[in-house]
Amino acid sequence: MHALTVSQELMDFAQIRANEGGRAGGGPHTRPNGDRVGNELATSWVTAQDAFNAWMRSPAHMNAMLGLNGWEQNTRFGVGVGPRGISMIFDRIVIEPA
């Protein structure tokens, strides 16, 4: 796996997503306003380790975290931890408006 660098932009947005969690009907990839977001968001786990373990059991999430199967181009990441969840974003913020 190649090295990733911390991105303040991605850290800031990951923190927003961690604070949003799954509230207002949003899920792991949906913001409260209905926009779809490309991020890893765990809202039902108690610890960061639990969230990490769950992501590693999911092939799509594991590939994103390990830079496999199309994720090899990722060079940056951001992490946020809030009362509503844990969020990780790789390389770029991807939002599809509702």
mmCIF file as gemmi writes it, N, C-alpha and C atoms, coordinates in Angstrom:
data_model
loop_
_atom_site.group_PDB
_atom_site.id
_atom_site.type_symbol
_atom_site.label_atom_id
_atom_site.label_alt_id
_atom_site.label_comp_id
_atom_site.label_asym_id
_atom_site.label_entity_id
_atom_site.label_seq_id
_atom_site.pdbx_PDB_ins_code
_atom_site.Cartn_x
_atom_site.Cartn_y
_atom_site.Cartn_z
_atom_site.occupancy
_atom_site.B_iso_or_equiv
_atom_site.pdbx_formal_charge
_atom_site.auth_seq_id
_atom_site.auth_asym_id
_atom_site.pdbx_PDB_model_num
ATOM 1 N N . MET Axp A 1 ? 0.839 -1.169 0 1 0 ? 1 A 1
ATOM 2 C CA . MET Axp A 1 ? 0 0 0 1 0 ? 1 A 1
ATOM 3 C C . MET Axp A 1 ? 0.886 1.234 0 1 0 ? 1 A 1
ATOM 4 N N . HIS Axp A 2 ? 0.52 2.214 -0.798 1 0 ? 2 A 1
ATOM 5 C CA . HIS Axp A 2 ? 1.301 3.442 -0.845 1 0 ? 2 A 1
ATOM 6 C C . HIS Axp A 2 ? 0.906 4.385 0.3 1 0 ? 2 A 1
ATOM 7 N N . ALA Axp A 3 ? 1.768 5.311 0.595 1 0 ? 3 A 1
ATOM 8 C CA . ALA Axp A 3 ? 1.518 6.241 1.698 1 0 ? 3 A 1
ATOM 9 C C . ALA Axp A 3 ? 0.447 7.254 1.32 1 0 ? 3 A 1
ATOM 10 N N . LEU Axp A 4 ? -0.364 7.627 2.291 1 0 ? 4 A 1
ATOM 11 C CA . LEU Axp A 4 ? -1.368 8.675 2.137 1 0 ? 4 A 1
ATOM 12 C C . LEU Axp A 4 ? -0.96 9.852 3.011 1 0 ? 4 A 1
ATOM 13 N N . THR Axp A 5 ? -1.358 11.053 2.595 1 0 ? 5 A 1
ATOM 14 C CA . THR Axp A 5 ? -1.094 12.227 3.404 1 0 ? 5 A 1
ATOM 15 C C . THR Axp A 5 ? -2.409 12.767 3.966 1 0 ? 5 A 1
ATOM 16 N N . VAL Axp A 6 ? -2.322 13.383 5.112 1 0 ? 6 A 1
ATOM 17 C CA . VAL Axp A 6 ? -3.491 13.983 5.739 1 0 ? 6 A 1
ATOM 18 C C . VAL Axp A 6 ? -3.841 15.264 4.99 1 0 ? 6 A 1
ATOM 19 N N . SER Axp A 7 ? -5.112 15.427 4.682 1 0 ? 7 A 1
ATOM 20 C CA . SER Axp A 7 ? -5.617 16.624 4.02 1 0 ? 7 A 1
ATOM 21 C C . SER Axp A 7 ? -6.515 17.376 4.999 1 0 ? 7 A 1
ATOM 22 N N . GLN Axp A 8 ? -6.199 18.635 5.271 1 0 ? 8 A 1
ATOM 23 C CA . GLN Axp A 8 ? -7.037 19.406 6.19 1 0 ? 8 A 1
ATOM 24 C C . GLN Axp A 8 ? -8.447 19.566 5.634 1 0 ? 8 A 1
ATOM 25 N N . GLU Axp A 9 ? -8.569 19.745 4.329 1 0 ? 9 A 1
ATOM 26 C CA . GLU Axp A 9 ? -9.896 19.858 3.703 1 0 ? 9 A 1
ATOM 27 C C . GLU Axp A 9 ? -10.722 18.594 3.958 1 0 ? 9 A 1
ATOM 28 N N . LEU Axp A 10 ? -10.104 17.429 3.784 1 0 ? 10 A 1
ATOM 29 C CA . LEU Axp A 10 ? -10.814 16.171 4.007 1 0 ? 10 A 1
ATOM 30 C C . LEU Axp A 10 ? -11.064 15.924 5.491 1 0 ? 10 A 1
ATOM 31 N N . MET Axp A 11 ? -10.132 16.351 6.343 1 0 ? 11 A 1
ATOM 32 C CA . MET Axp A 11 ? -10.359 16.23 7.792 1 0 ? 11 A 1
ATOM 33 C C . MET Axp A 11 ? -11.574 17.062 8.2 1 0 ? 11 A 1
ATOM 34 N N . ASP Axp A 12 ? -11.658 18.288 7.68 1 0 ? 12 A 1
ATOM 35 C CA . ASP Axp A 12 ? -12.777 19.168 8.025 1 0 ? 12 A 1
ATOM 36 C C . ASP Axp A 12 ? -14.113 18.568 7.59 1 0 ? 12 A 1
ATOM 37 N N . PHE Axp A 13 ? -14.162 18.063 6.356 1 0 ? 13 A 1
ATOM 38 C CA . PHE Axp A 13 ? -15.424 17.505 5.87 1 0 ? 13 A 1
ATOM 39 C C . PHE Axp A 13 ? -15.745 16.183 6.556 1 0 ? 13 A 1
ATOM 40 N N . ALA Axp A 14 ? -14.735 15.37 6.845 1 0 ? 14 A 1
ATOM 41 C CA . ALA Axp A 14 ? -14.969 14.118 7.573 1 0 ? 14 A 1
ATOM 42 C C . ALA Axp A 14 ? -15.555 14.425 8.956 1 0 ? 14 A 1
ATOM 43 N N . GLN Axp A 15 ? -15.101 15.518 9.572 1 0 ? 15 A 1
ATOM 44 C CA . GLN Axp A 15 ? -15.653 15.888 10.874 1 0 ? 15 A 1
ATOM 45 C C . GLN Axp A 15 ? -17.115 16.308 10.747 1 0 ? 15 A 1
ATOM 46 N N . ILE Axp A 16 ? -17.442 17.047 9.697 1 0 ? 16 A 1
ATOM 47 C CA . ILE Axp A 16 ? -18.84 17.408 9.451 1 0 ? 16 A 1
ATOM 48 C C . ILE Axp A 16 ? -19.688 16.158 9.316 1 0 ? 16 A 1
ATOM 49 N N . ARG Axp A 17 ? -19.202 15.196 8.523 1 0 ? 17 A 1
ATOM 50 C CA . ARG Axp A 17 ? -19.957 13.954 8.312 1 0 ? 17 A 1
ATOM 51 C C . ARG Axp A 17 ? -20.078 13.158 9.609 1 0 ? 17 A 1
ATOM 52 N N . ALA Axp A 18 ? -19.026 13.126 10.419 1 0 ? 18 A 1
ATOM 53 C CA . ALA Axp A 18 ? -19.098 12.402 11.692 1 0 ? 18 A 1
ATOM 54 C C . ALA Axp A 18 ? -20.121 13.056 12.62 1 0 ? 18 A 1
ATOM 55 N N . ASN Axp A 19 ? -20.199 14.366 12.578 1 0 ? 19 A 1
ATOM 56 C CA . ASN Axp A 19 ? -21.18 15.069 13.408 1 0 ? 19 A 1
ATOM 57 C C . ASN Axp A 19 ? -22.597 14.868 12.889 1 0 ? 19 A 1
ATOM 58 N N . GLU Axp A 20 ? -22.755 14.767 11.562 1 0 ? 20 A 1
ATOM 59 C CA . GLU Axp A 20 ? -24.084 14.546 10.98 1 0 ? 20 A 1
ATOM 60 C C . GLU Axp A 20 ? -24.585 13.144 11.256 1 0 ? 20 A 1
ATOM 61 N N . GLY Axp A 21 ? -23.688 12.158 11.159 1 0 ? 21 A 1
ATOM 62 C CA . GLY Axp A 21 ? -24.085 10.77 11.353 1 0 ? 21 A 1
ATOM 63 C C . GLY Axp A 21 ? -25.248 10.414 10.445 1 0 ? 21 A 1
ATOM 64 N N . GLY Axp A 22 ? -26.153 9.624 10.936 1 0 ? 22 A 1
ATOM 65 C CA . GLY Axp A 22 ? -27.303 9.203 10.145 1 0 ? 22 A 1
ATOM 66 C C . GLY Axp A 22 ? -28.565 9.96 10.5 1 0 ? 22 A 1
ATOM 67 N N . ARG Axp A 23 ? -28.435 11.155 11.06 1 0 ? 23 A 1
ATOM 68 C CA . ARG Axp A 23 ? -29.612 11.889 11.521 1 0 ? 23 A 1
ATOM 69 C C . ARG Axp A 23 ? -30.464 12.388 10.366 1 0 ? 23 A 1
ATOM 70 N N . ALA Axp A 24 ? -31.66 12.754 10.673 1 0 ? 24 A 1
ATOM 71 C CA . ALA Axp A 24 ? -32.624 13.328 9.723 1 0 ? 24 A 1
ATOM 72 C C . ALA Axp A 24 ? -32.864 12.397 8.537 1 0 ? 24 A 1
ATOM 73 N N . GLY Axp A 25 ? -32.845 11.098 8.798 1 0 ? 25 A 1
ATOM 74 C CA . GLY Axp A 25 ? -33.129 10.142 7.738 1 0 ? 25 A 1
ATOM 75 C C . GLY Axp A 25 ? -31.947 9.82 6.853 1 0 ? 25 A 1
ATOM 76 N N . GLY Axp A 26 ? -30.829 10.508 7.066 1 0 ? 26 A 1
ATOM 77 C CA . GLY Axp A 26 ? -29.641 10.227 6.263 1 0 ? 26 A 1
ATOM 78 C C . GLY Axp A 26 ? -29.002 8.93 6.705 1 0 ? 26 A 1
ATOM 79 N N . GLY Axp A 27 ? -28.321 8.281 5.802 1 0 ? 27 A 1
ATOM 80 C CA . GLY Axp A 27 ? -27.621 7.047 6.124 1 0 ? 27 A 1
ATOM 81 C C . GLY Axp A 27 ? -26.133 7.259 5.956 1 0 ? 27 A 1
ATOM 82 N N . PRO Axp A 28 ? -25.365 6.196 5.901 1 0 ? 28 A 1
ATOM 83 C CA . PRO Axp A 28 ? -23.916 6.319 5.803 1 0 ? 28 A 1
ATOM 84 C C . PRO Axp A 28 ? -23.43 7.128 4.599 1 0 ? 28 A 1
ATOM 85 N N . HIS Axp A 29 ? -24.186 7.121 3.518 1 0 ? 29 A 1
ATOM 86 C CA . HIS Axp A 29 ? -23.757 7.849 2.324 1 0 ? 29 A 1
ATOM 87 C C . HIS Axp A 29 ? -24.742 8.945 1.94 1 0 ? 29 A 1
ATOM 88 N N . THR Axp A 30 ? -25.579 9.361 2.873 1 0 ? 30 A 1
ATOM 89 C CA . THR Axp A 30 ? -26.571 10.4 2.586 1 0 ? 30 A 1
ATOM 90 C C . THR Axp A 30 ? -26.501 11.483 3.658 1 0 ? 30 A 1
ATOM 91 N N . ARG Axp A 31 ? -26.399 12.73 3.217 1 0 ? 31 A 1
ATOM 92 C CA . ARG Axp A 31 ? -26.404 13.859 4.15 1 0 ? 31 A 1
ATOM 93 C C . ARG Axp A 31 ? -27.843 14.147 4.587 1 0 ? 31 A 1
ATOM 94 N N . PRO Axp A 32 ? -28.026 14.865 5.669 1 0 ? 32 A 1
ATOM 95 C CA . PRO Axp A 32 ? -29.38 15.183 6.123 1 0 ? 32 A 1
ATOM 96 C C . PRO Axp A 32 ? -30.248 15.877 5.073 1 0 ? 32 A 1
ATOM 97 N N . ASN Axp A 33 ? -29.62 16.613 4.125 1 0 ? 33 A 1
ATOM 98 C CA . ASN Axp A 33 ? -30.401 17.285 3.073 1 0 ? 33 A 1
ATOM 99 C C . ASN Axp A 33 ? -30.681 16.375 1.88 1 0 ? 33 A 1
ATOM 100 N N . GLY Axp A 34 ? -30.238 15.122 1.933 1 0 ? 34 A 1
ATOM 101 C CA . GLY Axp A 34 ? -30.496 14.167 0.857 1 0 ? 34 A 1
ATOM 102 C C . GLY Axp A 34 ? -29.351 13.991 -0.128 1 0 ? 34 A 1
ATOM 103 N N . ASP Axp A 35 ? -28.338 14.868 -0.086 1 0 ? 35 A 1
ATOM 104 C CA . ASP Axp A 35 ? -27.182 14.705 -0.967 1 0 ? 35 A 1
ATOM 105 C C . ASP Axp A 35 ? -26.48 13.386 -0.66 1 0 ? 35 A 1
ATOM 106 N N . ARG Axp A 36 ? -25.994 12.708 -1.726 1 0 ? 36 A 1
ATOM 107 C CA . ARG Axp A 36 ? -25.219 11.481 -1.554 1 0 ? 36 A 1
ATOM 108 C C . ARG Axp A 36 ? -23.744 11.839 -1.455 1 0 ? 36 A 1
ATOM 109 N N . VAL Axp A 37 ? -23.025 11.161 -0.552 1 0 ? 37 A 1
ATOM 110 C CA . VAL Axp A 37 ? -21.619 11.462 -0.304 1 0 ? 37 A 1
ATOM 111 C C . VAL Axp A 37 ? -20.802 10.185 -0.402 1 0 ? 37 A 1
ATOM 112 N N . GLY Axp A 38 ? -19.634 10.285 -1.041 1 0 ? 38 A 1
ATOM 113 C CA . GLY Axp A 38 ? -18.706 9.153 -1.116 1 0 ? 38 A 1
ATOM 114 C C . GLY Axp A 38 ? -17.771 9.185 0.082 1 0 ? 38 A 1
ATOM 115 N N . ASN Axp A 39 ? -18.158 8.531 1.159 1 0 ? 39 A 1
ATOM 116 C CA . ASN Axp A 39 ? -17.308 8.458 2.349 1 0 ? 39 A 1
ATOM 117 C C . ASN Axp A 39 ? -17.631 7.183 3.115 1 0 ? 39 A 1
ATOM 118 N N . GLU Axp A 40 ? -16.758 6.849 4.019 1 0 ? 40 A 1
ATOM 119 C CA . GLU Axp A 40 ? -16.997 5.731 4.922 1 0 ? 40 A 1
ATOM 120 C C . GLU Axp A 40 ? -17.541 6.349 6.204 1 0 ? 40 A 1
ATOM 121 N N . LEU Axp A 41 ? -18.756 5.999 6.585 1 0 ? 41 A 1
ATOM 122 C CA . LEU Axp A 41 ? -19.355 6.565 7.796 1 0 ? 41 A 1
ATOM 123 C C . LEU Axp A 41 ? -19.947 5.442 8.625 1 0 ? 41 A 1
ATOM 124 N N . ALA Axp A 42 ? -19.486 5.321 9.847 1 0 ? 42 A 1
ATOM 125 C CA . ALA Axp A 42 ? -20.022 4.308 10.761 1 0 ? 42 A 1
ATOM 126 C C . ALA Axp A 42 ? -20.795 5.018 11.859 1 0 ? 42 A 1
ATOM 127 N N . THR Axp A 43 ? -22.056 4.646 12.037 1 0 ? 43 A 1
ATOM 128 C CA . THR Axp A 43 ? -22.872 5.295 13.058 1 0 ? 43 A 1
ATOM 129 C C . THR Axp A 43 ? -23.373 4.332 14.129 1 0 ? 43 A 1
ATOM 130 N N . SER Axp A 44 ? -23.206 3.054 13.917 1 0 ? 44 A 1
ATOM 131 C CA . SER Axp A 44 ? -23.776 2.102 14.871 1 0 ? 44 A 1
ATOM 132 C C . SER Axp A 44 ? -22.716 1.349 15.669 1 0 ? 44 A 1
ATOM 133 N N . TRP Axp A 45 ? -21.471 1.797 15.593 1 0 ? 45 A 1
ATOM 134 C CA . TRP Axp A 45 ? -20.408 1.124 16.323 1 0 ? 45 A 1
ATOM 135 C C . TRP Axp A 45 ? -20.003 1.972 17.516 1 0 ? 45 A 1
ATOM 136 N N . VAL Axp A 46 ? -19.578 1.328 18.568 1 0 ? 46 A 1
ATOM 137 C CA . VAL Axp A 46 ? -19.236 2.024 19.801 1 0 ? 46 A 1
ATOM 138 C C . VAL Axp A 46 ? -17.835 2.634 19.737 1 0 ? 46 A 1
ATOM 139 N N . THR Axp A 47 ? -16.894 1.909 19.136 1 0 ? 47 A 1
ATOM 140 C CA . THR Axp A 47 ? -15.508 2.384 19.105 1 0 ? 47 A 1
ATOM 141 C C . THR Axp A 47 ? -14.998 2.484 17.677 1 0 ? 47 A 1
ATOM 142 N N . ALA Axp A 48 ? -13.916 3.226 17.497 1 0 ? 48 A 1
ATOM 143 C CA . ALA Axp A 48 ? -13.272 3.325 16.191 1 0 ? 48 A 1
ATOM 144 C C . ALA Axp A 48 ? -12.794 1.944 15.727 1 0 ? 48 A 1
ATOM 145 N N . GLN Axp A 49 ? -12.325 1.127 16.648 1 0 ? 49 A 1
ATOM 146 C CA . GLN Axp A 49 ? -11.868 -0.222 16.291 1 0 ? 49 A 1
ATOM 147 C C . GLN Axp A 49 ? -13.02 -1.054 15.758 1 0 ? 49 A 1
ATOM 148 N N . ASP Axp A 50 ? -14.204 -0.942 16.376 1 0 ? 50 A 1
ATOM 149 C CA . ASP Axp A 50 ? -15.383 -1.662 15.882 1 0 ? 50 A 1
ATOM 150 C C . ASP Axp A 50 ? -15.725 -1.223 14.461 1 0 ? 50 A 1
ATOM 151 N N . ALA Axp A 51 ? -15.69 0.092 14.216 1 0 ? 51 A 1
ATOM 152 C CA . ALA Axp A 51 ? -15.989 0.605 12.876 1 0 ? 51 A 1
ATOM 153 C C . ALA Axp A 51 ? -14.964 0.095 11.879 1 0 ? 51 A 1
ATOM 154 N N . PHE Axp A 52 ? -13.698 0.165 12.232 1 0 ? 52 A 1
ATOM 155 C CA . PHE Axp A 52 ? -12.637 -0.32 11.35 1 0 ? 52 A 1
ATOM 156 C C . PHE Axp A 52 ? -12.83 -1.799 11.023 1 0 ? 52 A 1
ATOM 157 N N . ASN Axp A 53 ? -13.11 -2.606 12.032 1 0 ? 53 A 1
ATOM 158 C CA . ASN Axp A 53 ? -13.314 -4.039 11.813 1 0 ? 53 A 1
ATOM 159 C C . ASN Axp A 53 ? -14.491 -4.288 10.869 1 0 ? 53 A 1
ATOM 160 N N . ALA Axp A 54 ? -15.571 -3.532 11.037 1 0 ? 54 A 1
ATOM 161 C CA . ALA Axp A 54 ? -16.737 -3.689 10.152 1 0 ? 54 A 1
ATOM 162 C C . ALA Axp A 54 ? -16.378 -3.303 8.725 1 0 ? 54 A 1
ATOM 163 N N . TRP Axp A 55 ? -15.663 -2.193 8.552 1 0 ? 55 A 1
ATOM 164 C CA . TRP Axp A 55 ? -15.257 -1.781 7.202 1 0 ? 55 A 1
ATOM 165 C C . TRP Axp A 55 ? -14.353 -2.829 6.563 1 0 ? 55 A 1
ATOM 166 N N . MET Axp A 56 ? -13.47 -3.439 7.344 1 0 ? 56 A 1
ATOM 167 C CA . MET Axp A 56 ? -12.561 -4.444 6.79 1 0 ? 56 A 1
ATOM 168 C C . MET Axp A 56 ? -13.293 -5.726 6.401 1 0 ? 56 A 1
ATOM 169 N N . ARG Axp A 57 ? -14.474 -5.966 6.939 1 0 ? 57 A 1
ATOM 170 C CA . ARG Axp A 57 ? -15.27 -7.14 6.545 1 0 ? 57 A 1
ATOM 171 C C . ARG Axp A 57 ? -16.06 -6.877 5.264 1 0 ? 57 A 1
ATOM 172 N N . SER Axp A 58 ? -16.113 -5.646 4.823 1 0 ? 58 A 1
ATOM 173 C CA . SER Axp A 58 ? -16.834 -5.282 3.604 1 0 ? 58 A 1
ATOM 174 C C . SER Axp A 58 ? -15.818 -5.094 2.477 1 0 ? 58 A 1
ATOM 175 N N . PRO Axp A 59 ? -15.872 -5.93 1.423 1 0 ? 59 A 1
ATOM 176 C CA . PRO Axp A 59 ? -14.884 -5.811 0.357 1 0 ? 59 A 1
ATOM 177 C C . PRO Axp A 59 ? -14.766 -4.4 -0.24 1 0 ? 59 A 1
ATOM 178 N N . ALA Axp A 60 ? -15.875 -3.728 -0.468 1 0 ? 60 A 1
ATOM 179 C CA . ALA Axp A 60 ? -15.815 -2.384 -1.07 1 0 ? 60 A 1
ATOM 180 C C . ALA Axp A 60 ? -15.127 -1.391 -0.137 1 0 ? 60 A 1
ATOM 181 N N . HIS Axp A 61 ? -15.464 -1.438 1.149 1 0 ? 61 A 1
ATOM 182 C CA . HIS Axp A 61 ? -14.844 -0.522 2.106 1 0 ? 61 A 1
ATOM 183 C C . HIS Axp A 61 ? -13.375 -0.872 2.321 1 0 ? 61 A 1
ATOM 184 N N . MET Axp A 62 ? -13.06 -2.164 2.398 1 0 ? 62 A 1
ATOM 185 C CA . MET Axp A 62 ? -11.681 -2.582 2.565 1 0 ? 62 A 1
ATOM 186 C C . MET Axp A 62 ? -10.833 -2.118 1.378 1 0 ? 62 A 1
ATOM 187 N N . ASN Axp A 63 ? -11.36 -2.283 0.161 1 0 ? 63 A 1
ATOM 188 C CA . ASN Axp A 63 ? -10.614 -1.86 -1.017 1 0 ? 63 A 1
ATOM 189 C C . ASN Axp A 63 ? -10.321 -0.367 -0.981 1 0 ? 63 A 1
ATOM 190 N N . ALA Axp A 64 ? -11.299 0.43 -0.561 1 0 ? 64 A 1
ATOM 191 C CA . ALA Axp A 64 ? -11.09 1.875 -0.473 1 0 ? 64 A 1
ATOM 192 C C . ALA Axp A 64 ? -10.006 2.204 0.552 1 0 ? 64 A 1
ATOM 193 N N . MET Axp A 65 ? -10.053 1.548 1.695 1 0 ? 65 A 1
ATOM 194 C CA . MET Axp A 65 ? -9.094 1.849 2.756 1 0 ? 65 A 1
ATOM 195 C C . MET Axp A 65 ? -7.689 1.366 2.413 1 0 ? 65 A 1
ATOM 196 N N . LEU Axp A 66 ? -7.585 0.278 1.664 1 0 ? 66 A 1
ATOM 197 C CA . LEU Axp A 66 ? -6.27 -0.276 1.34 1 0 ? 66 A 1
ATOM 198 C C . LEU Axp A 66 ? -5.759 0.16 -0.028 1 0 ? 66 A 1
ATOM 199 N N . GLY Axp A 67 ? -6.528 0.959 -0.752 1 0 ? 67 A 1
ATOM 200 C CA . GLY Axp A 67 ? -6.072 1.451 -2.046 1 0 ? 67 A 1
ATOM 201 C C . GLY Axp A 67 ? -6.049 0.368 -3.111 1 0 ? 67 A 1
ATOM 202 N N . LEU Axp A 68 ? -7.097 -0.446 -3.166 1 0 ? 68 A 1
ATOM 203 C CA . LEU Axp A 68 ? -7.173 -1.548 -4.122 1 0 ? 68 A 1
ATOM 204 C C . LEU Axp A 68 ? -8.34 -1.345 -5.089 1 0 ? 68 A 1
ATOM 205 N N . ASN Axp A 69 ? -8.282 -2.037 -6.225 1 0 ? 69 A 1
ATOM 206 C CA . ASN Axp A 69 ? -9.399 -2.099 -7.179 1 0 ? 69 A 1
ATOM 207 C C . ASN Axp A 69 ? -9.96 -0.728 -7.546 1 0 ? 69 A 1
ATOM 208 N N . GLY Axp A 70 ? -9.093 0.11 -8.103 1 0 ? 70 A 1
ATOM 209 C CA . GLY Axp A 70 ? -9.523 1.42 -8.552 1 0 ? 70 A 1
ATOM 210 C C . GLY Axp A 70 ? -9.277 2.533 -7.555 1 0 ? 70 A 1
ATOM 211 N N . TRP Axp A 71 ? -8.925 2.184 -6.338 1 0 ? 71 A 1
ATOM 212 C CA . TRP Axp A 71 ? -8.653 3.197 -5.317 1 0 ? 71 A 1
ATOM 213 C C . TRP Axp A 71 ? -7.163 3.488 -5.211 1 0 ? 71 A 1
ATOM 214 N N . GLU Axp A 72 ? -6.354 2.914 -6.114 1 0 ? 72 A 1
ATOM 215 C CA . GLU Axp A 72 ? -4.898 3.062 -6.041 1 0 ? 72 A 1
ATOM 216 C C . GLU Axp A 72 ? -4.443 4.509 -6.216 1 0 ? 72 A 1
ATOM 217 N N . GLN Axp A 73 ? -5.273 5.33 -6.871 1 0 ? 73 A 1
ATOM 218 C CA . GLN Axp A 73 ? -4.893 6.71 -7.137 1 0 ? 73 A 1
ATOM 219 C C . GLN Axp A 73 ? -5.033 7.617 -5.915 1 0 ? 73 A 1
ATOM 220 N N . ASN Axp A 74 ? -5.663 7.139 -4.863 1 0 ? 74 A 1
ATOM 221 C CA . ASN Axp A 74 ? -5.843 7.966 -3.677 1 0 ? 74 A 1
ATOM 222 C C . ASN Axp A 74 ? -4.499 8.36 -3.085 1 0 ? 74 A 1
ATOM 223 N N . THR Axp A 75 ? -4.372 9.623 -2.743 1 0 ? 75 A 1
ATOM 224 C CA . THR Axp A 75 ? -3.142 10.108 -2.142 1 0 ? 75 A 1
ATOM 225 C C . THR Axp A 75 ? -3.376 10.815 -0.812 1 0 ? 75 A 1
ATOM 226 N N . ARG Axp A 76 ? -4.646 11.184 -0.506 1 0 ? 76 A 1
ATOM 227 C CA . ARG Axp A 76 ? -4.952 11.955 0.697 1 0 ? 76 A 1
ATOM 228 C C . ARG Axp A 76 ? -6.101 11.308 1.461 1 0 ? 76 A 1
ATOM 229 N N . PHE Axp A 77 ? -6.223 11.658 2.725 1 0 ? 77 A 1
ATOM 230 C CA . PHE Axp A 77 ? -7.355 11.16 3.504 1 0 ? 77 A 1
ATOM 231 C C . PHE Axp A 77 ? -7.693 12.142 4.616 1 0 ? 77 A 1
ATOM 232 N N . GLY Axp A 78 ? -8.883 11.962 5.177 1 0 ? 78 A 1
ATOM 233 C CA . GLY Axp A 78 ? -9.315 12.725 6.338 1 0 ? 78 A 1
ATOM 234 C C . GLY Axp A 78 ? -10.184 11.851 7.213 1 0 ? 78 A 1
ATOM 235 N N . VAL Axp A 79 ? -10.139 12.078 8.501 1 0 ? 79 A 1
ATOM 236 C CA . VAL Axp A 79 ? -10.902 11.301 9.469 1 0 ? 79 A 1
ATOM 237 C C . VAL Axp A 79 ? -11.614 12.261 10.412 1 0 ? 79 A 1
ATOM 238 N N . GLY Axp A 80 ? -12.854 11.931 10.752 1 0 ? 80 A 1
ATOM 239 C CA . GLY Axp A 80 ? -13.602 12.701 11.741 1 0 ? 80 A 1
ATOM 240 C C . GLY Axp A 80 ? -14.269 11.769 12.721 1 0 ? 80 A 1
ATOM 241 N N . VAL Axp A 81 ? -14.291 12.162 13.977 1 0 ? 81 A 1
ATOM 242 C CA . VAL Axp A 81 ? -14.959 11.382 15.016 1 0 ? 81 A 1
ATOM 243 C C . VAL Axp A 81 ? -15.881 12.334 15.76 1 0 ? 81 A 1
ATOM 244 N N . GLY Axp A 82 ? -17.155 11.994 15.804 1 0 ? 82 A 1
ATOM 245 C CA . GLY Axp A 82 ? -18.124 12.849 16.471 1 0 ? 82 A 1
ATOM 246 C C . GLY Axp A 82 ? -19.133 12.045 17.252 1 0 ? 82 A 1
ATOM 247 N N . PRO Axp A 83 ? -20.058 12.724 17.901 1 0 ? 83 A 1
ATOM 248 C CA . PRO Axp A 83 ? -21.051 12.027 18.712 1 0 ? 83 A 1
ATOM 249 C C . PRO Axp A 83 ? -22.016 11.19 17.887 1 0 ? 83 A 1
ATOM 250 N N . ARG Axp A 84 ? -22.089 11.433 16.594 1 0 ? 84 A 1
ATOM 251 C CA . ARG Axp A 84 ? -23.017 10.691 15.736 1 0 ? 84 A 1
ATOM 252 C C . ARG Axp A 84 ? -22.33 9.678 14.832 1 0 ? 84 A 1
ATOM 253 N N . GLY Axp A 85 ? -21.004 9.601 14.867 1 0 ? 85 A 1
ATOM 254 C CA . GLY Axp A 85 ? -20.351 8.614 14.027 1 0 ? 85 A 1
ATOM 255 C C . GLY Axp A 85 ? -18.872 8.853 13.828 1 0 ? 85 A 1
ATOM 256 N N . ILE Axp A 86 ? -18.289 7.978 13.036 1 0 ? 86 A 1
ATOM 257 C CA . ILE Axp A 86 ? -16.883 8.026 12.654 1 0 ? 86 A 1
ATOM 258 C C . ILE Axp A 86 ? -16.865 8.065 11.136 1 0 ? 86 A 1
ATOM 259 N N . SER Axp A 87 ? -16.115 8.997 10.555 1 0 ? 87 A 1
ATOM 260 C CA . SER Axp A 87 ? -16.1 9.155 9.107 1 0 ? 87 A 1
ATOM 261 C C . SER Axp A 87 ? -14.674 9.146 8.591 1 0 ? 87 A 1
ATOM 262 N N . MET Axp A 88 ? -14.474 8.506 7.429 1 0 ? 88 A 1
ATOM 263 C CA . MET Axp A 88 ? -13.2 8.571 6.721 1 0 ? 88 A 1
ATOM 264 C C . MET Axp A 88 ? -13.494 8.937 5.276 1 0 ? 88 A 1
ATOM 265 N N . ILE Axp A 89 ? -12.689 9.84 4.739 1 0 ? 89 A 1
ATOM 266 C CA . ILE Axp A 89 ? -12.831 10.247 3.35 1 0 ? 89 A 1
ATOM 267 C C . ILE Axp A 89 ? -11.465 10.093 2.698 1 0 ? 89 A 1
ATOM 268 N N . PHE Axp A 90 ? -11.462 9.492 1.504 1 0 ? 90 A 1
ATOM 269 C CA . PHE Axp A 90 ? -10.222 9.268 0.779 1 0 ? 90 A 1
ATOM 270 C C . PHE Axp A 90 ? -10.16 10.116 -0.479 1 0 ? 90 A 1
ATOM 271 N N . ASP Axp A 91 ? -9.097 10.844 -0.649 1 0 ? 91 A 1
ATOM 272 C CA . ASP Axp A 91 ? -8.665 11.555 -1.854 1 0 ? 91 A 1
ATOM 273 C C . ASP Axp A 91 ? -9.491 12.794 -2.21 1 0 ? 91 A 1
ATOM 274 N N . ARG Axp A 92 ? -10.819 12.725 -2.185 1 0 ? 92 A 1
ATOM 275 C CA . ARG Axp A 92 ? -11.61 13.862 -2.637 1 0 ? 92 A 1
ATOM 276 C C . ARG Axp A 92 ? -13.002 13.793 -2.015 1 0 ? 92 A 1
ATOM 277 N N . ILE Axp A 93 ? -13.634 14.933 -1.982 1 0 ? 93 A 1
ATOM 278 C CA . ILE Axp A 93 ? -15.027 14.989 -1.519 1 0 ? 93 A 1
ATOM 279 C C . ILE Axp A 93 ? -15.918 14.786 -2.727 1 0 ? 93 A 1
ATOM 280 N N . VAL Axp A 94 ? -16.746 13.768 -2.685 1 0 ? 94 A 1
ATOM 281 C CA . VAL Axp A 94 ? -17.655 13.464 -3.788 1 0 ? 94 A 1
ATOM 282 C C . VAL Axp A 94 ? -19.083 13.619 -3.274 1 0 ? 94 A 1
ATOM 283 N N . ILE Axp A 95 ? -19.808 14.589 -3.84 1 0 ? 95 A 1
ATOM 284 C CA . ILE Axp A 95 ? -21.186 14.832 -3.425 1 0 ? 95 A 1
ATOM 285 C C . ILE Axp A 95 ? -22.077 14.824 -4.664 1 0 ? 95 A 1
ATOM 286 N N . GLU Axp A 96 ? -23.138 14.035 -4.62 1 0 ? 96 A 1
ATOM 287 C CA . GLU Axp A 96 ? -24.167 14.033 -5.667 1 0 ? 96 A 1
ATOM 288 C C . GLU Axp A 96 ? -25.383 14.721 -5.088 1 0 ? 96 A 1
ATOM 289 N N . PRO Axp A 97 ? -25.729 15.92 -5.6 1 0 ? 97 A 1
ATOM 290 C CA . PRO Axp A 97 ? -26.896 16.64 -5.04 1 0 ? 97 A 1
ATOM 291 C C . PRO Axp A 97 ? -28.17 15.83 -5.109 1 0 ? 97 A 1
ATOM 292 N N . ALA Axp A 98 ? -29.033 16.05 -4.116 1 0 ? 98 A 1
ATOM 293 C CA . ALA Axp A 98 ? -30.309 15.339 -4.037 1 0 ? 98 A 1
ATOM 294 C C . ALA Axp A 98 ? -31.214 15.773 -5.182 1 0 ? 98 A 1
